[in-house]
Amino acid sequence: MKILDFPEPFPNNLSRALNIALTPTIFFFNFMDYTDSASVCLVTVMFYYSLSQSEFRLGLISLLAIFVRQNNVIWILYLIIYRIISDHRKQIMVPKSLLSHFVSIIKILFAHKWQILRQNKIQILVVAIFLGFIKVFNKGRLVFGDHEHHEMKLHPNQLLYLSLFCFLNLPITIGEYWNSINAFFQRIYVSRHSLATFLFLMSISIILVDKYTLVHPFITDDNRHYTFYIYRYIIKNKFLRYALTMVYAFAFHFLYKQVVKNELKLLKFILWLGATFGYICLSELV
């Protein structure tokens, strides 16, 4: 979100693209013939063309993104809602409660439905074709390929792993990291609200780790993946598994403070969190 929040091309976009492509956890999969890197690339391009309002290119890339990885349909829907929020932010962000912002979005959907349909007609067509394909050729099942090993399962712990990944890969300098971490611990020390938030997040993390730690057979059986070693030396160890809940709580709180600077960004963060949950938390695989 923070890396790609730019409306026009900038000279350092190449370095940003390289930063994403060479992220160690993604770079690894370039050599495994997986679709992870291609999927990240296409979703990134989708986001860029959505910001630049290049409708035909956005539609074409959306189609390619779904072809590469079917659950990218979630990011197509995300971008449609993201654009609605961005285009109507003055109406949505009139000073009021967070719940009222969501009510405003629903009202805008009905009040400007034809305009929204015209703006996003190619993306909506891509989604409709995808749903038709599932109905006709995949017997209505959302899972493609090997159904036995790719069953849909609730796995909210993925958000915990993601929070740590995002913390380690934020596009900020070491100095900014250090200042932000210092500020975080100072807030916890002097603010009861910050301390309560941290303890609440840690409590949620403990519950999730206790109830939803799922391990797919692919992770335990294939030592070519670094996730095999993460499981073997960290997740499998009960003490470390629960000790990490403090790290997850800190990472999520840190990510929130880095990204959310105002109510509009909070709304977009909630939208991103919802889309991310749909994308990664309905599968057992990490």
N, C-alpha and C positions, 0 to 999 in steps of 0.2 A: 504493500500500500504506500509506504513512505518513499520507496525507491522510484515508483513509477507515477507519482502524482505530479505530472507536468503536462500542460496543455499544448505546448509547441516544442519542436525539435530544439535541442541544445547541443553545443559542441561536445559535452561530456557524456552524451547518451551512449556512445560506444563503450566507455569505461563502465557505465552502469550495466550494459548488456553483458560485458565480460565478467563483471562481478557476479551476476546471476549464473551464467553458464559455468563458471569455474568454482562455484560454491562446492566445497569438497563432498558434501553429502549428495549432491546432484551429479557432479563430475564423475563420480565412481560408476554411475549407471551408464555412462557413455560407452563403456567397454563390455556391457552385459547384454547388448541388443534388446534393451527394454525401451518402453515408450516414455519414460519419465522426462527426459531432457526435451524431447520433441514436444511433449504436452506442455511443459513449462514455457517453452519458446512460443508456441501458438497462443496460449492464454495471454502471455505478455503482449503479443502483437495485437490480439483482440482488444485488449485494454487500451492500447495506444490508438488504434483506429476508432474506438468508441469515443475517446477524448477528442480526437481530431475530426469526428463526425464524417468519416469516409465510409458511407453506407455499403457500397458494393464490396469494397475490400473487407470490411468487417464481416459481411455475410459469407464471403468466400472462405475467410480464415476460420469462421465459426464452423462451417461445414467440415473443413480439414481437421479442426480440433476434435470434433465428435467422431470423425473417422479414426483418428489416432487413439483416443481414449473416450469411451462412451459417457462416462460420468462428467465429462467437460460440459455436458448440457446444463449442469448446475451453474457454471460460470457464465454461460450465455444468458441465463435467467437473471443472474446476479448483475450483469452489466446493463440489462434492460432497466432494472430497478435503480441501479446506481445512476444511470442517465436521467431518470425521472427525478430523483432527489437533487441532482446537480442543476437541472434545467428549471426546477421550481423551488429552489432553496429559499427564496425570499418569502414565498407563501408558507412553506413548511416551517421555517425557523422563526416565525413570529414568536416573541417571548411567551412561553407557556411550558407545560409539563412535557416530559418525554413521551408519555402515552398519547398526548394530544398531537405530537408530531406524526405518530403512526396513523392516527385517525385522519390527519390532513393528507397523508400519502394516499390512503384509500379513497378519500373524496376526490383527489386529483385524478386518480385512475379512472373514475367514473366521469368526471367533468371534462377530461381531455382525452377520452378513450380513442377517438378517431385520429387525433394528432399523434398519439403514442403508437397506435397501430401503423400509421404511415411511416413514422420514424424508424420503427423496428420491424418492418414487414418481412425483410429477408431473414432476420434472426428467428422470428416467429415461425416462418415457413420451414427453416431448418429444424426447429424443435418439433414441429408437426410431422415432418418427414421421419424424424427419429422415432417418435412415439408410434407412428404407423408401422415402421419397420419392426419395432418390438412386438406390436400386436399381431402382425401378419407372419413374420418370419422367425420370431423368437418365442412364440406361444405365450406372449404377455409377460415373460420373465425379464426382470431388469438385469440379471446377471448373464454375461456372455461367456462363451468358451467353456472351460472346465467347471461345470456347476458344482461338482463334488467338493472342490477345493476353493471355490470362490462364492461361498454362501453369504447372504446378507446377515450380519450380526451387529447388535449394538455394541460399540466399542468406544465410549467417550474418553477413555484414557489417551486416545490419539491426540486430543487437545492438549493434554499435559506434555506429551512428547514434542508437540508442535511449539508450545510456548518456550521450551528450552532451545529448540532449533532456531526460532526467531530471535531469541536473546543473543545467541552466539553468532548470528548472521546479520544483525542490523547494520545498515550502511552508515555507521558513525565511527569517529576516530577513537583511539584508545583513551585519549584525554577526555572525550565526551562520555565514554563509558565510565571512567573513574569519577568524574564529577556527578554523573547521574546516580551512580551507586552510592556515593557519599551522601547525596541529597536524600536518597531513598531511606537510608538508615537513620539519618537525622530526623526525617519525618516520623519514622516509627518510634524514635526515642522521645520526641516532644509532642506527638499528636496521638491522642487516644483513638481517633477515627482511623488513622493510617494503620495503627497496630491492630485494631479490630478487623479492618479489611484484610490484612495479611493473615491473621489467625483464621478468619472465615475461609479464605482461599485455601489455606493449608488443611483445614477440616474437610473441605470438599475434596481436596486431592487425596486425603487418607481414605475417605469413603470410596472414591473411584478406584484407587489402587487395590483396596480390599475386595471390592465386588466385581470389578471389570478388568482385571489383568488377564487378558487373553493372549495365548501364544499359538500362532499358526504352525502346523507341522513343517512348512517350508523353512521357517526360521530355525527350528531345532535340528533339521536334517541336512542343511546345505551350508557348509563352512566357507563358501565363496563370498558370502555376503557379510558385511561388517555387522549387520544386525544379529547374526549368529553369535558373535563375540560379545555384543552388548547384552544379549540375553544370558549367555553363559557366565559372564563375570559380574553382571550388575543386577538384571531383573530377576535372575534365578536366586540370588542371595536375598533372603527375606529382610535382613536388616537394612541393606542398601536400598532395596525397593521402597521401604517406608521412609528412610532417611531422605530420599530424593523428593519427598512431598514438600519439604521446606524450599528446595530449589525450584520446584514447579511453581509454588505460590509466589516466590520472589520474581521468577522469570515472567509470569503472567502480569503481575503488578507493574513490573518494570516496562514491559511491552506496552501496556495500557498508557502509562505516563508518557512514553516516548511518542505515541501515535495520536492520542486524544488530547487536543489542545482547545477545542471548543465544542459546542453542542452539535454542529454539523458533522464534525469528525467523529463524535460519539455515535451518531446515527449511522454513519458509514462503517464504523468499527463493528457495531452490532450486526449490520447487514453482512459484512465480511465473515463475522464469527458464525452466523447462521449458515451461510453458504459453505464455509469450511467444515462445519459439523456434518452437513449433508454429503460433502465430498469424501471425508476421511473417516467418519465415525460410524459408518454402517458396514464396515468390513473388518474382518479379523486380522488381515495382514497389516503390518506397520508400513 
